[in-house]
Amino acid sequence: MSKESGLGWSVCSVDDASGTPRDIKNDFTNIQIATPRGVQDVTGIDKSAYERILLLADFSFTGNGIFNDAPNMGHDVFKTVTSTSVPRTLTLTVSGQTLANEVLFTDYPLTRADSGELTYSVPGVLCDGNVPTWTTA
């Protein structure tokens, strides 16, 4: 395995409210992915350093993008976040590595900057209890 840049994502798709995957990688300007694990401190009074155990796995995503109201693009996918309560499959593929999770998107905030650009930053969280796992595409 070699070191690589984050250029050239082959897949960044999100299901629309009906469950149809939409490849909207061209609308995102940057994304943030986190796969944290909970940690429990189990240090006994007989120790001089922490003992910890891993707990539940989680996943979160934030996609920052450019407003695009073309059919099947970013706005079309996310405009129903406020009116539907459906899990959506988020699939990310870069350099032959894929991470796919069932996600609840919790907001679709739009920002109109003083310079005129119209952007969004859509957050999503894991919802199905499956451990986020990277696989080779």
BELRA-V310934 format. One line per field, one symbol per residue. ss: DSSP state (~ for helix, > for strand, _ for the rest). phi: phi as a letter, one per 40 degrees, with the letter a starting at -180 (. if undefined). burial: + if it has 9 or more other C-alpha atoms within 8 Angstrom, else -. A space follows every 10 residues. Layout:
ss = ???
phi = ???
burial = ???
This chain:
ss = __________ >>>>>_____ >>>____>>> >>>>__>>>> >_________ _>>>>>>__> >>>>>>____ ___~~~~~__ _______>>> >>>>__>>>> >>>>>___>> >>_____>>> >>>>>>____ ___>>>_
phi = .bcacccgcc aabbccccgc cbcbccccca bbbbbcbcbb cbccccbbac bbbcbccaaa abbbacdacc dgbdcccccc dcbbbbcbcb bbbafgbbbb acbbcbabcb bbccchcbbb abcbbdbbgc ccbcbcc
burial = --------+- +++++++--- +++++-+++- +---+-+--- --+------- -+----++++ +++++++--- -+++++++-+ ++----++++ ++++--++++ ++++++++-- -------+++ ++++++---- -+-----
